Amino acid sequence: MILGDIRDYLKQRQTVSLQDVATHFDLSDESASLAMDYWLKKGKVRVLAATCSSSCGSHCGSAGGQYQWVGQNPVRWFNLDTIRRR
């Protein structure tokens, strides 16, 4: 599945641009964006601020920001041991 492959790519590289994902997986920018939106909604990825200088003319791939894998576990608002005892 492509989402799993993108997840593994993000874990390996830690920080990638949308163009990196599109190029690596031979996807359109729109498809790569949809995949990254999926991981954003899951809370596994965050968008870093753009680090592009105006001299590159927005061709460096970082103009839209970088995606960073955070892969945090969800916060549990309950104690599993208490629930299991019932």
N, C-alpha and C positions, 0 to 999 in steps of 0.2 A: 504494500500500500504506500502510496506516495507521501502521505502525511507522516507515516512512521520513518520513512527514509529522510524526510526533511528534518524530523526531530533528531535523528541520529547525526545528521550533518551539522545541525545547530549545536548539539552537545559536543561534538568533536571540535568545531571551530570556535565556539563560544559567542562570537560576534560576527555577524554577516550583514551585508546590504541586501536589499530586495533584488538588485541586479545580480548579485552573487548566486542567490537561490535560483533565479530564473535561468541564468546561464548554466549552472551546474546540472540542473534537472531538465534542461531544454524545454522550459515552460514560457508561456507568454507572461508579460508583466502582470496582467490581470489575474492569471491563475496563481502565480507566485504570491500576489497580494492576498488572494482569498485564503491560501494555505497559511500565510502568516497571521491573518486575522483570526483563523481558527485557534492557533496557539496563543494569540493574545487573549482571546476570550476565555481560554482555559487557565490563564494566569501563569503559563509556563515561559512566556517571552515578554520582554519589555522593549520599548522603543527608546533608544538613546538619542540625545540631541544631535542635530546635524553638526558635523565638524568641517564642513566644506568651506573653503575660502572662495571668494568671488572670482579669483583668477582662473579657476579650473573650468568655468563656464557650465557648471553642473553636469559634467560628463564623468566625474570620478565615481559615481555610484553612491556616494555618501550624502548627496544633497537631500535625499528624502529621509535621512537618518539611518541608523544602524539598529538591527535587531539583536538582542542579547538573550541567550537562554538563561533562565533563572530556575526553572524546574522545581520550585518549592512545593512541598507537600501541603495539602489544604489544612487550614486550621480547624481543629476539632473543638467544638464548644461543649463537649460532654466527655465524661470519663467512661471508657469502654469497660473497665472492670466493674463499675457500678451497674451498668446495663446487663452484663453477663450474669451477675449474681441473682437477677430477678427471675 
